[in-house]
Amino acid sequence: MKTTAISDRKLRRAAAEVETQIRELFGRCPELTGFAIKDLALMASEDIAAPDGEPKLFVTDIGFSGLIGEQDLEEAYTQIGTAISDVVSERPEAFELLRGRTFARTLH
């Protein structure tokens, strides 16, 4: 039971960190409307499988509120990748919280 409490606490902390990173990401990229994260190992295409066998996350389905240039797309992709990488490196349990998720900007 004690191990479960520790695991639950770690997952809650990881979830809070994911939420913070995603909120900050949308703040830095006002034109970004959403994106999805998939586990590279679960994707059907063999040509994009992780060469080292390590689990990897793949950013896909990036959406924007208007037309953007190639440079803006690359910057958004880099920003998303950095945010995801940062949270997973700080909290490895966040990997399970991120894979298969879609994130969308909240409009008020």
Buried (B, 14 or more C-beta within 10 A) or exposed (E): EEEEEEEEEBBEBBBEBBEEBBEEBBEEBEBBBBBBBBBBBEBEEEEEEBEEEEBBBBBEEBBBEEEBEEEBEEBBEEBBEEBBEEBBEEBEBBBEBBBEEEBEBEEE
